[in-house]
Amino acid sequence: MSAMNNDVKDGRSLTERIASVLADRIITGRIAPGERLLQDHLATEFGASHVPVREAFRRLEAQGLVCVEPRKGVRAAPLDPHAVIEVAKMRAALESLALREGAARLTSSDLQRLDALIDAESSAQGVEALETLNAQFHGALLAPCKMPYLLSSIADLHRISARHLFATWSRLDWQARSGDEHRRIVAALRAGNIEAACAALAAHIIDAGNALAEVLPGR
C-alpha cells in the first residue's frame, strides 16, 4: 500500500490509527514492557507500507510509550519507578495550571457532571472502567481552561500514568481514596477556593504517583 493512502477510515490517517491501536495495547499491557514491535508484522496487520508504521513509532516515542534503539529496533518502553514519579510531578504542575486558568469558567452543571463521574467511579468494576472514568473526570475538570497545547501535553502524560495504573492495579487499594480526593477538589471549587482546589489536585496526583511507583513490578 502506498503512503499516499494514509488518509481515511473514521476521519483519521492510517498513521493515527496505528499509533492509537499500539498505544492502547501498550497501556493495557497486551504489549508487555520491553516487547519488540516488528515493523514488517505491523505493516502486514494494518495493510500498510512501512512509512505510516515508522511515523506511528515516532509518535509513540514522543509519548514515552516506546523506545527506538538504533540497529535494535523498537520496543515497548520499560516500566520505571523514576519515570512514574517524574510524570506525576509534571502532571501535578500542568494540571494545577490548567485548573487555575479554567476554574472560574466551571458552571454548576460542570460541577454536577464531576459529581456524577465520582459517583460512577465508586461503583466501577475493574481497572479499565475506573481508568476511563478517571480520565473523564480529569478531562472535565480541566477543559474550561481552553488551552489546547496544555491539554494535549496533559493527555500525553495521562496515557503514561494509565499504563502504570494497569500494570500495578492488582497490588493497589486506591479506588476509594481516589474518589475521596476527587470530592475534595470539587468541594473546594464549590466553595470558591481555587487555590485549595489546585493544591488538592496536585497532592492527589503526587500521592497516586508515589503509590504506583511503590508497587511497580521489579522495584
Disulfide bonds with the S-S distance in Angstrom:
none
